[in-house]
Amino acid sequence: MSDRLFLPLRHRMTNIKVDMSLGLSRFEQQLISRAELLDISGTMVSVVTAEDLQLLKILAGRPQDMQDARGIVAAQSKGLIGNTA
């Protein structure tokens, strides 16, 4: 049995899909330890770093995830860790 649990969500008004990970595996706990707190409409939410999100997208490997990973590079390229440009 996998120790990775995801809760698929969809925002009703925008129809945006979100996969919420429950953070049970050691790997996910490491992601959480690096997460950044963001204020989203007055609520503080832990969000994985752009680097960790890119890694998750690449590991998922679905066509949409690969497109998302490329989008992260395009949007965050100057701020990503390890960028030498």
C-alpha positions as a Markdown table, in Angstrom:
| # | Residue | x | y | z |
|---|---|---|---|---|
| 1 | Met | 0.0 | 0.0 | 0.0 |
| 2 | Ser | 1.3 | 3.5 | -0.9 |
| 3 | Asp | 1.8 | 6.0 | 1.9 |
| 4 | Arg | 1.0 | 8.8 | -0.5 |
| 5 | Leu | -2.6 | 10.2 | -0.2 |
| 6 | Phe | -4.0 | 12.9 | -2.5 |
| 7 | Leu | -7.3 | 14.7 | -2.2 |
| 8 | Pro | -8.4 | 15.9 | -5.6 |
| 9 | Leu | -10.3 | 19.2 | -5.3 |
| 10 | Arg | -11.9 | 21.6 | -7.8 |
| 11 | His | -12.8 | 25.2 | -7.1 |
| 12 | Arg | -16.5 | 25.6 | -8.0 |
| 13 | Met | -16.4 | 29.1 | -9.3 |
| 14 | Thr | -13.2 | 28.9 | -11.4 |
| 15 | Asn | -13.2 | 25.1 | -12.1 |
| 16 | Ile | -9.5 | 25.1 | -11.2 |
| 17 | Lys | -8.3 | 21.6 | -10.1 |
| 18 | Val | -6.0 | 21.2 | -7.1 |
| 19 | Asp | -4.4 | 18.0 | -5.8 |
| 20 | Met | -3.9 | 18.3 | -2.0 |
| 21 | Ser | -1.3 | 15.9 | -0.6 |
| 22 | Leu | -1.8 | 14.7 | 2.9 |
| 23 | Gly | 2.0 | 14.6 | 3.6 |
| 24 | Leu | 2.4 | 11.2 | 5.1 |
| 25 | Ser | 5.5 | 10.0 | 3.3 |
| 26 | Arg | 9.0 | 11.0 | 4.4 |
| 27 | Phe | 9.5 | 12.6 | 1.0 |
| 28 | Glu | 6.3 | 14.7 | 1.4 |
| 29 | Gln | 7.4 | 15.7 | 5.0 |
| 30 | Gln | 10.6 | 17.0 | 3.5 |
| 31 | Leu | 8.6 | 19.1 | 1.0 |
| 32 | Ile | 6.5 | 20.4 | 3.9 |
| 33 | Ser | 9.6 | 21.4 | 5.8 |
| 34 | Arg | 10.6 | 23.6 | 2.9 |
| 35 | Ala | 7.1 | 25.0 | 2.2 |
| 36 | Glu | 6.5 | 28.7 | 2.2 |
| 37 | Leu | 3.6 | 30.4 | 4.0 |
| 38 | Leu | 1.4 | 32.5 | 1.7 |
| 39 | Asp | -1.5 | 34.7 | 2.6 |
| 40 | Ile | -4.4 | 33.7 | 0.4 |
| 41 | Ser | -7.4 | 35.9 | 1.0 |
| 42 | Gly | -6.5 | 36.3 | 4.7 |
| 43 | Thr | -5.7 | 32.7 | 5.3 |
| 44 | Met | -2.1 | 31.5 | 5.8 |
| 45 | Val | -1.5 | 28.5 | 3.6 |
| 46 | Ser | 1.7 | 26.3 | 3.3 |
| 47 | Val | 2.7 | 26.0 | -0.3 |
| 48 | Val | 5.6 | 23.9 | -1.7 |
| 49 | Thr | 8.4 | 25.8 | -3.2 |
| 50 | Ala | 8.6 | 26.3 | -7.0 |
| 51 | Glu | 11.5 | 23.8 | -7.1 |
| 52 | Asp | 9.5 | 21.2 | -5.2 |
| 53 | Leu | 6.4 | 21.8 | -7.3 |
| 54 | Gln | 8.4 | 21.3 | -10.4 |
| 55 | Leu | 9.8 | 18.0 | -9.1 |
| 56 | Leu | 6.4 | 16.8 | -8.2 |
| 57 | Lys | 5.1 | 17.6 | -11.7 |
| 58 | Ile | 8.0 | 15.8 | -13.3 |
| 59 | Leu | 7.5 | 12.7 | -11.1 |
| 60 | Ala | 3.8 | 12.6 | -12.0 |
| 61 | Gly | 4.8 | 12.6 | -15.6 |
| 62 | Arg | 1.4 | 13.2 | -17.2 |
| 63 | Pro | 1.3 | 15.4 | -20.2 |
| 64 | Gln | -0.4 | 18.3 | -18.3 |
| 65 | Asp | 2.2 | 17.9 | -15.5 |
| 66 | Met | 5.1 | 18.1 | -17.9 |
| 67 | Gln | 3.5 | 21.2 | -19.5 |
| 68 | Asp | 3.1 | 22.7 | -16.0 |
| 69 | Ala | 6.8 | 21.9 | -15.2 |
| 70 | Arg | 7.8 | 23.9 | -18.3 |
| 71 | Gly | 5.5 | 26.7 | -17.2 |
| 72 | Ile | 7.2 | 26.8 | -13.8 |
| 73 | Val | 10.5 | 27.3 | -15.4 |
| 74 | Ala | 9.2 | 30.0 | -17.7 |
| 75 | Ala | 7.5 | 31.9 | -14.9 |
| 76 | Gln | 10.1 | 31.4 | -12.1 |
| 77 | Ser | 13.4 | 30.8 | -14.0 |
| 78 | Lys | 15.3 | 33.7 | -12.4 |
| 79 | Gly | 14.2 | 32.7 | -8.9 |
| 80 | Leu | 14.7 | 29.0 | -9.0 |
| 81 | Ile | 17.5 | 27.5 | -6.9 |
| 82 | Gly | 20.5 | 26.5 | -8.9 |
| 83 | Asn | 19.8 | 28.9 | -11.7 |
| 84 | Thr | 23.1 | 30.3 | -13.0 |
| 85 | Ala | 21.6 | 32.6 | -15.7 |
